[in-house]
Amino acid sequence: MQRFSNLFSMETNVNAPALQLRTNRGLAKMIFLSLITFGIYAIVVESHISEELNLIASRHDGRSTMHFCLIYFIFSWLTFGIAPFVWYHRTSNRMHGELVRRKIDYSYDASDFWLWGILGSLIVVGPYIYIYKRMKAMNLINADYNQKG
């Protein structure tokens, strides 16, 4: 009888969304699958990040992130390669704002993009550190969203 009473006394979070977002992104998976798919996996992951960021943050900050495919396939060549830099800068800051708003103790913002993603390419491993930090930040935001809405 005790087993059944525990079933009914379990707390459920009424704010948790029905749609659960991905929390399993990682550097090794990103590198491996991007190599196998000739970069298509990286485009898909960044597209999902732009969609999820809009889903999570738009109602709080009133902004909207342009879909990554538009940046990658259209605006990148129209702006001679400048648009992706602006997009990564803005999404990194937007993710930082969401980390702060949700009180998640993780350091990630646009300075990580410029220091690790751009300047870090001089030491070869910098962009990989940036990708790791980006995936971890989005995993933390998505996990918090999955619990609290």
CORHUVEN-V244250 format. One record per residue. N is the residue number from 1. RES is the residue in one letter. OMEGA is omega in degrees with one decimal (999 if undefined). D_FIRST is the distance of its C-alpha to the first C-alpha in Angstrom with 1 decimal. Layout:
n/res/omega/d_first
N/RES/OMEGA/D_FIRST
N/RES/OMEGA/D_FIRST
This chain:
n/res/omega/d_first
1/M/179.5/0.0
2/Q/-178.1/3.8
3/R/-179.1/5.4
4/F/179.0/5.5
5/S/175.9/6.5
6/N/178.3/9.0
7/L/-175.6/10.3
8/F/-178.3/11.4
9/S/180.0/12.8
10/M/179.7/15.0
11/E/174.3/18.6
12/T/179.5/21.0
13/N/-177.7/24.8
14/V/179.3/26.4
15/N/-178.4/29.8
16/A/-178.3/29.0
17/P/177.7/31.3
18/A/178.4/30.4
19/L/179.4/33.2
20/Q/-177.4/32.4
21/L/-178.4/35.7
22/R/175.1/36.7
23/T/-174.2/36.1
24/N/178.7/37.3
25/R/179.2/41.1
26/G/-176.5/43.0
27/L/-177.4/46.6
28/A/179.0/46.5
29/K/-179.7/45.0
30/M/-178.4/47.6
31/I/-176.4/50.5
32/F/-176.8/49.6
33/L/175.6/48.8
34/S/176.7/51.8
35/L/-178.6/54.1
36/I/-175.5/52.9
37/T/179.3/53.1
38/F/174.7/56.4
39/G/-178.2/55.0
40/I/-179.5/53.2
41/Y/179.5/49.7
42/A/177.4/50.9
43/I/179.6/52.1
44/V/-179.9/48.8
45/V/179.4/46.8
46/E/175.5/49.2
47/S/177.7/48.9
48/H/178.6/45.2
49/I/179.9/45.6
50/S/178.6/48.0
51/E/-178.1/45.7
52/E/177.8/42.6
53/L/175.9/44.7
54/N/179.9/45.8
55/L/-174.6/42.3
56/I/-167.0/41.0
57/A/-171.8/44.0
58/S/-178.5/46.2
59/R/-179.1/44.6
60/H/-177.5/45.0
61/D/176.0/48.4
62/G/179.9/50.0
63/R/177.8/51.5
64/S/178.2/51.2
65/T/178.1/51.7
66/M/-179.3/54.0
67/H/-175.3/52.5
68/F/-179.8/53.4
69/C/176.0/55.0
70/L/178.6/57.6
71/I/-172.6/58.4
72/Y/-173.0/58.7
73/F/-175.2/60.5
74/I/-171.6/62.6
75/F/180.0/63.1
76/S/-178.7/63.4
77/W/177.0/66.7
78/L/-178.3/67.9
79/T/179.4/67.6
80/F/174.4/69.0
81/G/-177.5/65.6
82/I/-175.8/65.0
83/A/177.9/62.2
84/P/177.3/59.6
85/F/179.2/60.4
86/V/-178.7/59.9
87/W/179.3/56.7
88/Y/177.3/55.1
89/H/-177.7/56.4
90/R/-179.8/54.8
91/T/177.6/51.5
92/S/177.1/51.2
93/N/178.9/51.9
94/R/176.1/49.5
95/M/176.1/46.7
96/H/178.6/47.7
97/G/179.2/47.4
98/E/175.4/43.9
99/L/179.7/42.9
100/V/-178.3/44.3
101/R/-179.5/42.8
102/R/178.8/39.3
103/K/176.2/40.0
104/I/-176.1/39.5
105/D/177.6/41.5
106/Y/-177.1/43.5
107/S/177.2/47.3
108/Y/174.9/48.6
109/D/-175.9/51.4
110/A/178.5/54.8
111/S/175.3/56.4
112/D/177.8/54.2
113/F/-176.4/55.7
114/W/-177.3/59.2
115/L/-178.6/58.9
116/W/-175.3/56.7
117/G/-176.5/57.2
118/I/-178.8/60.9
119/L/179.7/62.5
120/G/177.9/60.1
121/S/176.0/61.6
122/L/177.4/64.5
123/I/174.6/62.4
124/V/-175.5/60.8
125/V/-176.8/57.2
126/G/179.2/57.0
127/P/177.9/55.9
128/Y/175.8/53.1
129/I/178.1/51.9
130/Y/179.1/52.1
131/I/178.5/50.1
132/Y/-179.1/47.4
133/K/180.0/47.3
134/R/-179.5/47.3
135/M/179.8/44.4
136/K/178.9/42.3
137/A/-179.5/43.1
138/M/175.5/42.0
139/N/179.5/38.8
140/L/178.7/37.9
141/I/-179.7/38.8
142/N/178.6/36.9
143/A/177.4/33.7
144/D/177.9/34.0
145/Y/179.8/34.6
146/N/-179.7/31.6
147/Q/-170.3/29.4
148/K/-177.0/31.3
149/G/999/33.4
